[in-house]
Amino acid sequence: MSQNYEISRPLPPNVKRAATILQWSGNIGFWGQLVLGVLAAALLFLALAGLVAQETSTEGTSFSVFCSVAGVIALVISILICFRYKKIAQLMRDPEAKARPKKSSTLQLIRAGLLSNLVGIFLSIIGAEGFVGILWRKLSNIPQGAAVYDTSKLPTPSEILLLLANTHTILCHFAGIVVGLYLLDRLDR
């Protein structure tokens, strides 16, 4: 009986290091953005439900809501890219050099993740700025002392929740940018 034993070649140290960095960064980026992103999305959808239930709508909220939702969609793309980092790390540990992803394609994916986060953070900032403008306009139109008697002119909790959802989304995108820049620094050598 002859048995064919293949001698597996050990991975080069730089490939092991790159795989480890991708695995850890992918885990941190994925779970960090997922947890904060679920909170941001929940706040956004609660606020949207509150705005829909209101009898009167505030002028200018539609564009800000659009930017906020687009920022969350960009966050979902960023979370999926972080998940892909973990899959690439597993592929890099393959003993066959041909099965490993190329460095250029890995760096291209990292750049795509950074682009997703930059677009998302831009849209979320625009959405937050829109809501700050709406809140400022509402508060500046209240005569002094009138707030006690006419509470309909005050900002609604839904409008404040929308601002909070945007700041959470900005934080998520910031975390994704930090992970992407760290990966570019460590892997592009």
C-alpha positions as CSV (number, residue, x, y, z in Angstrom):
1,M,0.0,0.0,0.0
2,S,1.5,3.2,-1.1
3,Q,0.1,6.4,0.4
4,N,0.6,9.8,-1.2
5,Y,1.5,12.3,1.4
6,E,1.8,15.8,0.1
7,I,4.3,17.9,1.9
8,S,2.6,21.3,2.5
9,R,4.8,24.3,2.2
10,P,4.7,26.7,5.1
11,L,3.2,30.1,4.4
12,P,5.7,32.9,4.0
13,P,5.9,35.1,7.1
14,N,4.6,38.2,5.3
15,V,1.5,36.3,4.1
16,K,0.8,35.0,7.6
17,R,1.2,38.6,9.0
18,A,-1.1,40.0,6.3
19,A,-3.7,37.3,6.9
20,T,-3.7,38.0,10.6
21,I,-4.0,41.7,10.1
22,L,-6.9,41.3,7.7
23,Q,-8.6,38.8,10.0
24,W,-8.4,41.1,13.1
25,S,-9.2,44.3,11.3
26,G,-12.1,42.6,9.5
27,N,-13.5,41.4,12.8
28,I,-13.1,44.7,14.5
29,G,-14.6,46.7,11.5
30,F,-17.4,44.2,11.0
31,W,-18.6,43.9,14.5
32,G,-18.0,47.5,15.5
33,Q,-19.8,48.9,12.5
34,L,-22.6,46.2,12.8
35,V,-23.4,47.0,16.4
36,L,-23.3,50.8,16.0
37,G,-25.0,50.5,12.6
38,V,-27.9,48.6,14.0
39,L,-28.4,51.2,16.6
40,A,-28.1,54.0,14.0
41,A,-30.6,52.2,11.7
42,A,-33.0,51.6,14.6
43,L,-32.9,55.3,15.6
44,L,-33.4,56.3,12.0
45,F,-36.4,54.1,11.4
46,L,-38.0,55.1,14.8
47,A,-37.5,58.7,13.8
48,L,-39.0,58.1,10.3
49,A,-42.0,56.4,11.9
50,G,-42.4,59.4,14.2
51,L,-42.2,61.8,11.2
52,V,-44.8,59.8,9.2
53,A,-47.2,59.8,12.2
54,Q,-47.0,63.6,12.6
55,E,-49.8,65.5,11.2
56,T,-47.7,68.4,9.8
57,S,-44.3,67.9,8.2
58,T,-41.4,70.3,8.5
59,E,-40.1,71.9,5.4
60,G,-36.8,70.5,4.1
61,T,-36.8,67.2,5.8
62,S,-37.2,65.1,2.7
63,F,-33.6,65.8,1.4
64,S,-32.1,65.3,4.8
65,V,-34.0,62.0,5.3
66,F,-32.8,60.9,1.9
67,C,-29.2,61.7,2.8
68,S,-29.6,59.9,6.1
69,V,-31.0,56.7,4.5
70,A,-28.3,56.8,1.8
71,G,-25.7,57.1,4.6
72,V,-27.1,53.9,6.2
73,I,-27.1,52.1,2.9
74,A,-23.4,53.0,2.4
75,L,-22.8,51.7,5.9
76,V,-24.3,48.3,5.0
77,I,-21.9,48.2,2.0
78,S,-19.0,49.0,4.3
79,I,-20.1,46.2,6.7
80,L,-20.2,43.7,3.9
81,I,-16.7,44.8,2.7
82,C,-15.4,44.3,6.3
83,F,-16.9,40.8,6.2
84,R,-15.1,40.3,2.9
85,Y,-11.8,41.2,4.6
86,K,-12.3,38.1,6.9
87,K,-12.9,35.9,3.9
88,I,-9.8,37.1,2.1
89,A,-7.8,36.4,5.2
90,Q,-9.0,32.8,5.1
91,L,-8.1,32.6,1.4
92,M,-4.6,33.9,2.2
93,R,-3.9,31.0,4.5
94,D,-4.3,28.6,1.6
95,P,-1.0,26.6,1.1
96,E,-1.4,26.9,-2.6
97,A,0.0,30.2,-3.8
98,K,-2.3,30.2,-6.8
99,A,-5.4,30.1,-4.6
100,R,-4.4,33.2,-2.6
101,P,-5.9,36.5,-3.7
102,K,-3.5,39.0,-5.3
103,K,-2.2,41.9,-3.2
104,S,-3.5,44.4,-5.8
105,S,-7.1,43.0,-5.6
106,T,-7.0,43.1,-1.8
107,L,-5.8,46.7,-1.8
108,Q,-8.5,47.5,-4.3
109,L,-11.1,46.1,-2.0
110,I,-9.8,48.1,0.9
111,R,-9.9,51.3,-1.2
112,A,-13.5,50.4,-2.2
113,G,-14.3,50.1,1.5
114,L,-12.7,53.5,2.2
115,L,-14.7,55.0,-0.7
116,S,-17.9,53.6,0.7
117,N,-17.2,55.0,4.1
118,L,-16.2,58.4,2.7
119,V,-19.4,58.7,0.6
120,G,-21.5,57.5,3.6
121,I,-19.9,59.9,6.0
122,F,-20.4,62.8,3.5
123,L,-24.1,61.9,3.1
124,S,-24.6,61.5,6.8
125,I,-22.9,64.9,7.5
126,I,-25.2,66.5,4.9
127,G,-28.2,64.9,6.5
128,A,-27.2,66.0,9.9
129,E,-26.5,69.5,8.7
130,G,-29.9,69.6,7.2
131,F,-31.6,68.6,10.4
132,V,-29.5,71.1,12.4
133,G,-30.7,73.8,10.0
134,I,-34.3,72.7,10.5
135,L,-34.0,72.7,14.3
136,W,-32.3,76.1,14.2
137,R,-35.0,77.6,12.0
138,K,-37.7,76.2,14.3
139,L,-36.0,77.5,17.4
140,S,-35.1,80.9,16.0
141,N,-38.8,81.5,15.0
142,I,-40.1,81.1,18.5
143,P,-40.6,84.4,20.3
144,Q,-39.1,84.7,23.7
145,G,-41.4,83.2,26.3
146,A,-43.8,81.7,23.7
147,A,-42.5,78.2,24.0
148,V,-44.3,77.7,27.2
149,Y,-47.7,78.5,25.6
150,D,-47.2,77.1,22.1
151,T,-45.3,73.8,22.1
152,S,-46.2,73.1,18.5
153,K,-43.3,75.3,17.4
154,L,-40.7,73.3,19.3
155,P,-38.6,70.6,17.6
156,T,-40.2,67.2,17.8
157,P,-38.5,64.2,19.3
158,S,-38.4,62.6,15.9
159,E,-36.3,65.4,14.5
160,I,-33.9,65.1,17.3
161,L,-33.8,61.3,16.8
162,L,-32.9,61.9,13.2
163,L,-30.0,64.0,14.2
164,L,-28.9,61.4,16.7
165,A,-29.2,58.6,14.0
166,N,-26.9,60.7,11.7
167,T,-24.3,61.2,14.4
168,H,-24.3,57.4,15.0
169,T,-23.9,56.7,11.3
170,I,-21.0,59.2,11.1
171,L,-19.3,57.4,14.0
172,C,-19.8,54.0,12.2
173,H,-18.3,55.4,9.0
174,F,-15.4,56.9,11.0
175,A,-14.6,53.5,12.4
176,G,-14.7,52.0,8.9
177,I,-12.3,54.7,7.7
178,V,-9.9,54.0,10.6
179,V,-9.9,50.3,9.8
180,G,-9.4,50.9,6.1
181,L,-6.5,53.4,6.7
182,Y,-4.9,50.9,9.1
183,L,-5.1,48.1,6.6
184,L,-3.6,50.3,3.8
185,D,-0.8,51.3,6.1
186,R,0.0,47.7,7.2
187,L,-0.5,45.9,3.9
188,D,0.7,48.4,1.3
189,R,4.4,47.8,2.0
